[in-house]
Amino acid sequence: MILRSLRRGGAALALAVAIPVVPLAALAADPAAVSFSHKDWALQCDNTRACSAVGYQAESGDSEPVSMRLTRAAGPDTAVQIDLQVYSEKASPGALQFTAGRFRLSGLDGNSPQVPAAQVPRLLQELLRSEEAIVTAGKDRWVLSLAGTNAVLLKMDEVQGRLNTPGALVRKGTQPESAVPPAVPAPVVKSVKPVPARKADAPLAGPLLAAVGRAGLDGQCNGGPPDASDVKVHRLTDRKLLLEVPCGMGAYNFSSILFMANDRPPHQPRLLDDVDGEFDPATGEVRSAMKGRGIGDCWWMRTWRFDGKGFVLTGEQGDNMCRGFPGGAWQLPVYVTR
């Protein structure tokens, strides 16, 4: 049973909390992504200064997987949304009850995923001063650790420039909300669709791999050298090809390295640094997905798009806290584009 934000079907259920907030002061114009963790909570802010804070059950406890995510866009007057997710191998419950300190919400099902705005301030207060929150459904019980909540939400306030303002989540003050810096616009990426493949492209796998040579793969691939039959050739433009070489094999992860090359001799293959994964010729996108451990309860994903000359990073997301959710509980944005 998995309960996810604003999603029905099977075990889907969510607690979405809208928290109206206010403005703050200026930070760097082009911030890098920020990651931070403390105890059972972690923070991920992306390149637009939007932030996601997530907490889980205590790693040393015996609770089945439970997680809470607080998300907030940058800028003045932005709201906080809170999503709750639980997992169990048992049948899906009809309703959840959430308790944190003196705060209690009952009947949380797919028909009422949002907490009334009037109750939100009380909920936040209890999250910040309690040690744990309890989620129940009949006889089923999950324990959400709140250890690290204060530190992580304080860091969120700092990254978004909200410290000492009325809209801060932790360290409130009297500085004007108008000082909160606005969101940084997401970079615009030009995406170019590759031209259709030609019959003569696939047979170039051998010559292109030979042009790369053993030296070109040295330090890149584990195991023996790849065979030409395992290599994929994709056409990008009238004269440029992409060579996809399966190159990394681990216990539960697999990756390919990519070369751009001329379709005629001299092929001059060039390794694409920091770009790896599978290429989709229909979209011109390269996708990479790596899981943190075998059961797949934490993932890291990146995407790139062909822009006519090379490949540009278009997205990065993940969650490094591996806490028992099959497939991962959340994908937290690290880098976003338009």
C-alpha positions as CSV (number, residue, x, y, z in Angstrom):
1,M,0.0,0.0,0.0
2,I,1.4,3.4,-1.1
3,L,-0.2,6.7,-0.3
4,R,0.8,9.6,-2.6
5,S,-0.1,13.2,-2.9
6,L,-3.3,14.0,-4.9
7,R,-3.5,10.5,-6.3
8,R,-6.3,8.0,-6.2
9,G,-6.4,4.3,-7.0
10,G,-5.3,1.2,-5.0
11,A,-3.5,2.5,-2.0
12,A,-3.3,6.1,-3.0
13,L,-4.0,8.7,-0.3
14,A,-2.5,12.0,0.6
15,L,-2.3,14.8,3.1
16,A,-1.7,18.1,1.3
17,V,-1.3,21.1,3.6
18,A,-1.5,24.6,2.1
19,I,0.3,27.2,4.2
20,P,0.0,30.8,3.0
21,V,3.3,32.6,3.5
22,V,4.9,36.0,2.7
23,P,8.0,37.8,1.1
24,L,11.7,38.4,2.1
25,A,15.2,39.8,1.1
26,A,17.6,39.4,-1.8
27,L,20.1,36.5,-2.1
28,A,22.4,35.5,-5.0
29,A,20.8,36.0,-8.4
30,D,21.7,32.5,-9.7
31,P,21.8,30.1,-6.7
32,A,23.1,26.6,-7.0
33,A,21.1,23.7,-5.7
34,V,21.4,23.2,-1.9
35,S,21.3,19.9,-0.1
36,F,21.2,19.5,3.7
37,S,20.3,16.8,6.1
38,H,20.0,16.3,9.9
39,K,19.0,13.1,11.7
40,D,15.8,11.8,10.0
41,W,15.1,14.9,7.8
42,A,16.7,16.3,4.7
43,L,16.4,19.4,2.5
44,Q,16.8,19.8,-1.2
45,C,16.5,23.2,-2.9
46,D,16.8,23.6,-6.7
47,N,18.2,26.2,-8.9
48,T,15.1,28.3,-8.8
49,R,15.3,28.4,-5.0
50,A,12.3,26.2,-4.6
51,C,12.8,23.8,-1.7
52,S,11.5,20.4,-0.5
53,A,12.0,19.1,3.0
54,V,11.4,15.4,3.7
55,G,11.3,13.3,6.9
56,Y,10.9,9.6,7.5
57,Q,10.5,7.0,10.2
58,A,13.6,6.7,12.5
59,E,16.2,4.5,10.8
60,S,16.7,2.6,14.0
61,G,13.0,2.2,14.8
62,D,10.6,-0.6,13.9
63,S,7.9,1.5,12.1
64,E,6.9,0.6,8.6
65,P,7.9,3.3,6.0
66,V,6.3,6.7,6.5
67,S,7.3,10.0,5.1
68,M,6.3,13.7,5.0
69,R,7.3,16.2,2.4
70,L,7.1,20.0,2.8
71,T,7.5,22.0,-0.5
72,R,7.7,25.7,-0.9
73,A,8.4,27.8,-4.0
74,A,10.7,30.8,-3.6
75,G,9.5,34.4,-3.3
76,P,7.1,36.4,-1.2
77,D,3.6,35.2,-0.4
78,T,4.3,31.6,-1.4
79,A,2.5,28.7,0.3
80,V,3.9,25.5,1.9
81,Q,2.4,22.2,0.8
82,I,2.7,19.1,3.0
83,D,2.3,15.6,1.6
84,L,2.2,12.5,3.7
85,Q,3.0,9.0,2.4
86,V,2.9,5.6,4.1
87,Y,3.7,2.1,2.9
88,S,2.6,-1.3,4.1
89,E,2.3,-4.7,2.5
90,K,-1.2,-5.0,3.9
91,A,-4.4,-3.9,2.2
92,S,-5.0,-0.2,1.8
93,P,-6.9,1.4,4.8
94,G,-10.0,3.4,4.2
95,A,-8.8,6.4,6.2
96,L,-5.8,7.7,8.1
97,Q,-5.5,9.6,11.3
98,F,-2.5,11.9,11.8
99,T,-1.4,13.1,15.3
100,A,1.5,15.4,16.2
101,G,1.5,16.6,19.8
102,R,-1.9,18.2,20.5
103,F,-2.8,18.3,16.8
104,R,-5.0,15.6,15.3
105,L,-6.5,15.1,11.8
106,S,-9.0,12.3,11.2
107,G,-10.6,10.9,8.1
108,L,-7.6,11.6,5.7
109,D,-8.6,9.8,2.5
110,G,-8.6,10.5,-1.2
111,N,-11.6,12.7,-0.9
112,S,-10.1,15.2,1.6
113,P,-6.4,15.5,1.1
114,Q,-6.0,19.1,2.2
115,V,-5.9,20.4,5.7
116,P,-8.1,23.4,6.3
117,A,-6.1,26.6,6.2
118,A,-7.2,27.6,9.7
119,Q,-5.5,24.5,11.2
120,V,-2.2,24.8,9.4
121,P,-0.4,27.1,11.8
122,R,-1.1,24.7,14.7
123,L,0.2,21.8,12.7
124,L,3.5,23.5,11.9
125,Q,3.9,24.5,15.6
126,E,3.5,20.9,16.6
127,L,5.9,19.6,14.0
128,L,8.5,21.9,15.3
129,R,8.1,21.1,19.0
130,S,7.3,17.4,18.9
131,E,9.6,14.4,18.8
132,E,7.4,12.3,16.5
133,A,4.1,12.1,14.7
134,I,1.8,9.2,14.6
135,V,-0.3,8.0,11.6
136,T,-2.9,5.3,12.2
137,A,-5.4,3.4,10.1
138,G,-7.4,1.0,12.3
139,K,-4.8,-1.2,14.0
140,D,-2.0,-0.2,11.7
141,R,0.4,2.4,13.0
142,W,3.3,4.4,11.5
143,V,5.7,6.6,13.5
144,L,7.2,9.6,11.7
145,S,10.3,10.9,13.3
146,L,10.5,14.7,13.7
147,A,14.2,14.6,14.8
148,G,15.9,17.1,12.5
149,T,12.8,19.0,11.5
150,N,13.8,22.3,13.1
151,A,17.3,22.3,11.6
152,V,16.1,21.4,8.2
153,L,13.3,23.9,8.1
154,L,15.6,26.6,9.5
155,K,17.9,25.8,6.6
156,M,15.0,26.2,4.2
157,D,14.2,29.6,5.6
158,E,17.9,30.6,5.2
159,V,18.2,29.4,1.6
160,Q,14.9,31.2,0.6
161,G,15.9,34.4,2.5
162,R,13.1,34.3,5.0
163,L,15.0,34.4,8.3
164,N,13.6,36.9,10.8
165,T,10.5,37.6,8.8
166,P,6.9,36.9,9.7
167,G,6.7,34.2,7.0
168,A,9.7,32.2,8.3
169,L,8.9,28.7,9.4
170,V,11.3,28.6,12.3
171,R,13.1,31.9,13.0
172,K,10.3,34.5,12.7
173,G,11.0,38.2,13.1
174,T,9.9,41.7,12.1
175,Q,11.9,42.2,8.9
176,P,9.5,43.1,6.1
177,E,8.2,40.3,3.9
178,S,8.9,42.4,0.9
179,A,12.5,41.7,1.4
180,V,12.1,38.0,0.5
181,P,14.0,37.4,-2.8
182,P,11.9,36.3,-5.8
183,A,12.2,32.9,-7.4
184,V,15.0,32.6,-9.9
185,P,13.7,31.9,-13.4
186,A,14.4,28.4,-14.7
187,P,16.9,28.4,-17.5
188,V,15.5,28.0,-21.0
189,V,16.9,25.1,-23.0
190,K,16.7,24.8,-26.8
191,S,15.7,21.3,-27.8
192,V,16.3,20.0,-31.3
193,K,14.8,16.8,-32.6
194,P,17.3,14.5,-34.2
195,V,17.0,13.7,-37.9
196,P,15.7,10.2,-38.8
197,A,18.1,7.2,-38.8
198,R,19.6,5.9,-42.1
199,K,20.1,2.3,-43.1
200,A,23.9,2.9,-43.2
201,D,24.0,4.1,-39.6
202,A,23.9,0.8,-37.7
203,P,26.8,-0.9,-39.6
204,L,29.0,2.0,-38.4
205,A,29.1,0.6,-34.9
206,G,32.3,-1.3,-35.6
207,P,34.2,1.5,-37.2
208,L,33.1,4.0,-34.7
209,L,34.1,1.7,-31.8
210,A,37.4,1.1,-33.4
211,A,37.9,4.9,-33.8
212,V,37.2,5.3,-30.0
213,G,39.9,2.6,-29.3
214,R,40.8,0.9,-26.1
215,A,42.5,4.1,-24.9
216,G,39.2,6.0,-25.3
217,L,37.5,3.5,-23.0
218,D,40.3,3.1,-20.5
219,G,39.0,4.0,-17.1
220,Q,35.5,4.4,-18.4
221,C,34.3,0.8,-18.5
222,N,34.5,-2.0,-16.1
223,G,35.0,-5.6,-17.3
224,G,36.2,-6.3,-20.8
225,P,35.9,-4.0,-23.9
226,P,32.4,-3.8,-25.3
227,D,31.4,-5.7,-28.4
228,A,30.3,-3.8,-31.5
229,S,27.0,-5.8,-31.4
230,D,26.2,-4.2,-28.0
231,V,26.8,-0.6,-29.3
232,K,24.0,1.6,-30.5
233,V,24.4,4.2,-33.2
234,H,21.9,7.1,-33.3
235,R,21.8,9.9,-35.9
236,L,21.7,13.4,-34.6
237,T,22.1,15.6,-37.7
238,D,23.0,15.2,-41.4
239,R,26.6,14.7,-40.4
240,K,26.7,13.9,-36.7
241,L,26.1,10.5,-34.9
242,L,25.8,9.5,-31.3
243,L,27.5,6.4,-30.2
244,E,26.0,4.7,-27.1
245,V,28.4,2.3,-25.5
246,P,27.3,0.1,-22.6
247,C,30.1,0.6,-20.1
248,G,29.2,0.4,-16.4
249,M,27.8,-2.6,-14.7
250,G,27.3,-2.8,-11.0
251,A,25.3,-4.9,-8.6
252,Y,22.1,-3.1,-9.4
253,N,23.0,-0.2,-11.7
254,F,23.9,0.0,-15.4
255,S,25.2,2.9,-17.4
256,S,26.3,3.8,-20.9
257,I,28.9,6.4,-22.0
258,L,28.2,8.5,-25.1
259,F,30.4,9.8,-27.9
260,M,29.5,12.3,-30.7
261,A,31.2,11.4,-34.0
262,N,31.3,12.3,-37.7
263,D,29.3,9.9,-39.9
264,R,32.3,9.8,-42.4
265,P,36.0,9.2,-41.8
266,P,37.7,10.7,-39.9
267,H,35.0,9.9,-37.4
268,Q,36.8,11.7,-34.6
269,P,34.6,10.4,-31.7
270,R,34.4,12.8,-28.8
271,L,33.4,11.7,-25.3
272,L,30.5,13.6,-23.8
273,D,31.7,14.5,-20.3
274,D,29.1,14.3,-17.6
275,V,26.4,12.8,-19.9
276,D,25.5,9.2,-19.5
277,G,22.5,7.0,-19.9
278,E,20.1,5.8,-22.5
279,F,19.3,7.9,-25.6
280,D,15.7,8.3,-26.9
281,P,15.9,9.1,-30.6
282,A,12.3,10.2,-30.7
283,T,12.9,13.1,-28.3
284,G,16.6,13.7,-28.4
285,E,16.8,13.1,-24.7
286,V,19.3,11.1,-22.6
287,R,18.0,9.7,-19.4
288,S,20.1,8.4,-16.5
289,A,18.7,6.7,-13.4
290,M,20.8,5.3,-10.5
291,K,19.4,3.7,-7.4
292,G,21.1,3.9,-4.1
293,R,20.7,0.3,-3.1
294,G,19.2,-2.9,-4.3
295,I,15.6,-2.6,-3.1
296,G,15.3,0.6,-5.0
297,D,14.0,2.8,-2.2
298,C,16.1,5.8,-3.2
299,W,17.0,7.0,-6.7
300,W,18.9,9.8,-8.5
301,M,17.8,10.8,-12.0
302,R,19.2,13.2,-14.7
303,T,18.1,14.2,-18.2
304,W,19.8,16.0,-21.0
305,R,18.5,17.3,-24.4
306,F,20.2,17.6,-27.7
307,D,20.3,21.4,-28.6
308,G,21.7,21.0,-32.2
309,K,25.3,21.0,-31.1
310,G,25.6,18.9,-28.0
311,F,23.7,17.9,-24.9
312,V,22.4,20.2,-22.2
313,L,21.3,19.2,-18.7
314,T,17.6,19.7,-18.5
315,G,16.7,18.1,-15.2
316,E,18.1,16.5,-12.0
317,Q,16.1,15.0,-9.1
318,G,16.5,12.4,-6.4
319,D,16.3,11.5,-2.7
320,N,19.3,10.2,-0.9
321,M,17.4,9.0,2.2
322,C,16.8,5.2,1.7
323,R,14.0,4.4,4.1
324,G,12.2,1.4,2.7
325,F,9.7,2.8,0.1
326,P,9.8,0.5,-3.0
327,G,10.6,2.7,-5.9
328,G,11.5,5.6,-3.6
329,A,9.1,7.9,-1.7
330,W,9.8,11.2,-3.5
331,Q,11.8,12.7,-6.4
332,L,13.1,16.1,-5.1
333,P,14.0,18.6,-7.8
334,V,17.7,19.6,-7.9
335,Y,17.9,21.3,-11.3
336,V,14.9,22.4,-13.4
337,T,14.7,24.0,-16.8
338,R,12.1,25.2,-19.3
